[in-house]
Amino acid sequence: MAALTGKAALVTGGSRGIGRGIALEMARAGADIAIGYRRDGEAARSCVAEAEALGRRAFAFVVDVRDGEAVHSMMRDAHDALGRLDCVVANAGVPSRFEELQDVDPGYWDRVIQINLYGVFHTLHAAVPILREQGAGALLTISSVGADMCGAKGSPYVAAKAGVNAMTKVVARENARHGVRANIISPGLVQTDIADGMKDVHGDALEKSIPLGRIGTSEEIGKLAVYLASDDASWITGKNFRIDGGAW
């Protein structure tokens, strides 16, 4: 039996990149899935079709994670469509420009924080009551090793992801007695649009700095997510899993 057979999962930012990798790995592991997406309807439909081809039920919902009411509505709709929610993955996020703090426009700072931190808050805020009522469930937040490395020229992103890490650990403590686990996945450099932008700035030095000698894939992040969402991880909560080829 596959690790997630009979389970249902929701992944925000699930149409592309790491979110898509997580959603499809969960589908391969037996879960029915719902994805939240903001703009790329074609990519969302493609992800749904790929999950359905695996024999899973799959749904896509348009949502801007900055809008708390919209996130709550999406969570209810996903729960109704799937019949239950066993895992919610707060993945939606954006990179930040490579610029020093004094050069960051305050409006741009707000945008990154609203999506990368407030978006996770809204997702957890909507998911926790559902999972508590069930008496079981797994929450996963997608952070970054950048929250620990604190590299120069990324202050809005680093600040948001550090906040995600702290918030997830609080949620883990608050919900353990309710049967709800919460863990963090902190990827290093993964082959996505964000990685392409970083390589444009830093060149080959980034890949050469990874001890395992290559950039990761969204599927590899997805396999870790499958494990943490499964009953095999039933005694794991409040942990930050850095998956980065040894970079940290």
Order of alpha helices (4+ residues) and beta strands (2+ residues): beta-alpha-beta-alpha-beta-alpha-beta-alpha-alpha-beta-alpha-alpha-beta-alpha-alpha-alpha-beta
